[in-house]
Amino acid sequence: MNFVIPGRENLELRLREEADANVFFSLIDKNRTYLRQWLPWVDATKTVGDTLKYIQSCISNFEKQESVDFGIWYDNQWVGSIGFHYWDKINRKDTIGYWLAEDFQGKGIVTDSVKALIKYGFEKMNLNRIEILCAVENTKSVAIPERLGFTNEGVCRQNEWLYDHFIDAVAYSILVSEWERNK
């Protein structure tokens, strides 16, 4: 399934495909130590087979319209991931999650990817509200919703189990009315 959301020049969000399992696993494996600081699934991703199973679940969830996960492709390289993870159709809201390989930080890639996904969410998914939750101490991740005009709704205490401890998350949101006013 060839589904792409274009971003700025040299940037696009591509729906995951089974054929991407090797390159996706290699990116995770290369960035394992970096990603493990914030993402609880890294240790469970041990083989290309684990990655393939995840991609298959992403494809299935997309077909069922439950969630949508994309690879972030920059200069024709897979450099990270982004997606809507909890599509609540009744309340017309969803939550964005993202990560980026360490070598590609500081280039505006995630900011532009989130912008593209927001546009898709409000225009194609008919969302009213988009949320982002970030670990309080993950300053690079927290900077994205702040930069894009999301509202800080406060801290969710001990929101996620990260290997051997709970971490707090800061919750952000943007409404379609705010996005339309500022786009």
C-alpha positions in Angstrom: 0.0 0.0 0.0 1.7 3.2 -1.2 0.2 5.9 1.0 2.3 9.1 1.4 1.7 12.5 3.1 4.1 15.0 1.6 6.0 17.4 3.8 8.5 20.1 2.9 11.1 19.4 0.2 12.9 16.1 0.8 10.5 15.1 3.6 7.5 12.7 3.4 5.5 10.5 5.7 5.1 7.0 4.2 2.8 4.3 5.5 4.8 1.4 6.7 5.2 -1.6 4.4 6.4 -5.1 5.1 9.3 -4.6 2.7 10.6 -1.9 5.1 11.2 -4.2 8.0 15.0 -4.5 7.5 15.6 -0.8 7.2 13.3 0.0 10.0 14.9 -2.5 12.4 18.4 -1.2 11.4 17.4 2.3 12.3 16.0 1.2 15.7 19.1 -1.0 16.4 21.5 1.8 15.5 19.6 4.2 17.8 18.8 1.8 20.6 20.6 3.5 23.4 19.3 6.9 22.4 15.7 5.8 22.0 15.6 3.7 25.1 15.8 6.9 27.2 12.2 7.7 26.3 10.5 4.8 24.6 9.4 1.7 26.5 9.2 -0.7 23.5 12.9 -0.6 22.4 14.0 -3.6 24.4 11.2 -5.7 23.0 12.3 -5.0 19.5 15.1 -7.6 19.2 14.9 -8.9 15.6 13.7 -8.0 12.2 10.9 -10.4 12.8 9.7 -8.3 15.8 9.7 -5.3 13.5 7.9 -7.1 10.8 5.1 -8.1 13.3 4.9 -4.5 14.3 4.6 -3.3 10.7 1.9 -5.9 10.1 -0.1 -4.7 13.1 0.3 -1.1 11.8 -1.1 -2.1 8.4 -4.0 -3.9 10.0 -4.8 -1.0 12.3 -4.7 1.4 9.3 -7.1 -0.8 7.4 -9.5 -0.9 10.4 -9.1 2.9 10.8 -7.9 2.5 14.4 -4.5 4.2 14.0 -2.0 5.2 11.4 1.8 5.0 11.7 4.2 6.4 9.2 7.9 6.2 8.6 9.5 9.7 8.4 11.6 9.7 5.2 14.1 12.5 4.8 16.4 12.7 1.7 15.0 9.3 0.8 16.2 7.7 4.2 14.0 6.4 6.9 14.9 8.6 9.9 12.1 8.2 12.3 8.4 7.4 12.9 5.2 9.4 13.6 1.6 8.5 13.8 -1.8 8.8 15.3 -2.1 6.1 18.0 -5.6 6.3 19.7 -8.2 7.4 17.2 -11.4 8.2 19.1 -14.0 8.6 16.4 -16.8 9.5 18.7 -15.0 12.4 20.3 -13.1 13.2 17.1 -9.7 13.2 18.7 -6.3 11.4 18.4 -2.9 11.4 19.9 0.4 11.9 18.0 3.5 10.1 18.9 6.9 10.5 17.2 10.6 9.7 17.4 13.6 10.6 15.3 17.1 9.0 14.9 19.7 10.9 16.9 21.8 11.9 13.8 18.8 13.8 12.3 17.9 16.0 15.3 17.9 19.7 15.0 16.9 19.9 11.3 13.2 20.7 11.9 12.2 17.2 10.6 9.8 16.3 13.4 8.3 19.8 13.6 7.5 19.7 9.8 6.3 16.1 10.1 3.9 17.0 13.0 2.6 19.9 10.9 1.9 17.5 8.0 0.1 15.1 10.3 -1.9 17.8 11.9 -3.2 18.9 8.5 -4.0 15.3 7.6 -5.8 14.8 10.9 -8.0 17.9 10.7 -8.6 17.8 6.9 -8.9 14.0 6.2 -9.7 12.4 9.5 -12.2 15.1 10.6 -10.6 15.4 14.0 -11.6 18.2 16.4 -8.7 17.8 18.8 -5.1 16.5 18.5 -3.1 15.6 21.6 0.6 15.1 22.2 2.0 13.6 25.4 5.8 14.0 26.1 8.0 12.9 28.9 8.5 16.0 31.0 12.3 15.7 30.9 12.4 15.1 27.1 13.0 18.8 26.2 13.5 18.1 22.5 10.1 16.4 22.3 8.4 19.0 24.5 9.6 21.8 22.2 7.6 20.5 19.2 4.0 21.1 20.5 5.2 24.4 22.1 6.7 25.5 18.8 3.5 24.6 17.0 1.1 26.5 19.3 -0.4 23.6 21.2 -1.9 24.4 24.7 -0.1 23.0 27.7 -2.8 21.2 29.7 -0.5 20.1 32.5 1.4 17.2 33.8 0.1 13.6 33.9 2.0 12.2 36.9 3.6 8.8 36.6 1.9 8.4 33.2 4.2 5.7 31.7 6.3 2.8 32.9 9.8 3.1 31.4 11.6 -0.1 32.2 12.2 0.3 35.9 10.4 3.5 36.9 7.4 5.7 36.1 7.8 9.0 34.2 5.7 12.1 34.2 4.3 13.4 30.9 3.2 16.8 29.9 -0.1 16.9 27.9 -0.6 19.3 25.0 -3.5 19.8 22.6 -4.6 21.8 19.7 -8.2 22.2 18.4 -9.2 22.4 14.8 -10.6 26.0 15.4 -7.2 27.1 16.7 -5.3 25.4 13.8 -7.6 27.0 11.2 -7.2 30.4 12.8 -3.4 30.1 12.8 -2.6 28.2 9.5 
